[in-house]
């Protein structure tokens, strides 16, 4: 690691936000940080809704699985109208 004791970095996690941190001690296998002031608040959780139109070959379990993997908080089937071409 190129940073040395006393250097300041920013650390963050999704729940608490971003904080300034000072390297208190570092070795090849260990870094101890002293956490300082909060720099940024955590972003508010955004809710994602997936609206989908069931197809002729309908596999709801696959749609639900993939939507969940992408972070959808709700899944809503909708009816659509074919306007022709």
C-alpha positions as CSV (number, residue, x, y, z in Angstrom):
1,X,0.0,0.0,0.0
2,X,1.4,3.4,-1.0
3,X,-0.4,5.3,1.7
4,X,1.3,5.9,5.0
5,X,0.3,6.4,8.6
6,X,-1.4,9.8,9.0
7,X,-2.8,9.9,5.4
8,X,-6.5,10.5,5.0
9,X,-8.8,8.5,2.9
10,X,-12.6,8.2,2.5
11,X,-14.4,5.1,3.5
12,X,-18.1,4.2,3.0
13,X,-20.8,1.6,3.3
14,X,-24.3,1.7,2.0
15,X,-26.0,1.9,5.3
16,X,-24.0,4.7,7.0
17,X,-22.7,6.8,4.2
18,X,-19.1,8.2,3.6
19,X,-16.6,9.2,6.3
20,X,-13.1,10.7,6.4
21,X,-10.7,8.2,7.9
22,X,-7.0,8.6,8.9
23,X,-4.6,5.7,8.7
24,X,-3.6,5.1,12.3
25,X,-1.4,2.1,11.7
26,X,-0.6,-0.1,8.7
27,X,1.5,-3.2,8.1
28,X,1.6,-5.7,5.2
29,X,-1.5,-7.5,6.6
30,X,-3.3,-5.0,8.7
31,X,-4.6,-1.4,8.4
32,X,-6.2,0.4,11.4
33,X,-8.3,3.4,10.6
34,X,-9.5,6.3,12.8
35,X,-12.9,7.3,11.5
36,X,-13.6,11.0,11.4
37,X,-16.4,13.3,10.2
38,X,-19.2,12.1,8.0
39,X,-18.7,13.4,4.4
40,X,-21.9,12.2,2.8
41,X,-25.2,10.8,4.0
42,X,-26.4,7.4,2.6
43,X,-28.6,7.7,-0.4
44,X,-32.2,7.0,0.3
45,X,-33.4,3.6,-0.8
46,X,-35.0,3.7,-4.2
47,X,-37.9,1.3,-5.0
48,X,-37.9,-0.3,-8.4
49,X,-41.1,-1.7,-9.8
50,X,-41.0,-4.0,-12.9
51,X,-44.1,-3.9,-15.1
52,X,-44.3,-6.7,-17.6
53,X,-46.7,-8.0,-20.2
54,X,-47.2,-11.8,-20.1
55,X,-46.2,-13.3,-23.4
56,X,-47.7,-16.3,-25.2
57,X,-45.0,-18.5,-23.8
58,X,-45.2,-17.2,-20.2
59,X,-42.6,-18.1,-17.6
60,X,-43.4,-16.1,-14.5
61,X,-40.8,-17.8,-12.3
62,X,-38.0,-16.7,-14.6
63,X,-39.3,-13.1,-14.8
64,X,-39.6,-13.0,-11.0
65,X,-36.1,-14.5,-10.5
66,X,-34.4,-12.1,-12.8
67,X,-36.3,-9.1,-11.5
68,X,-35.3,-10.0,-8.0
69,X,-31.7,-10.4,-9.0
70,X,-31.8,-6.9,-10.4
71,X,-33.2,-5.4,-7.2
72,X,-36.9,-5.0,-8.1
73,X,-39.0,-4.3,-5.0
74,X,-42.2,-5.2,-6.7
75,X,-43.3,-7.0,-9.9
76,X,-46.6,-6.1,-11.6
77,X,-48.1,-7.8,-14.6
78,X,-50.0,-5.5,-17.0
79,X,-52.3,-6.0,-19.9
80,X,-51.3,-4.5,-23.2
81,X,-53.2,-3.9,-26.5
82,X,-51.8,-4.8,-29.9
83,X,-52.2,-1.8,-32.1
84,X,-51.2,-3.7,-35.3
85,X,-48.6,-2.5,-37.8
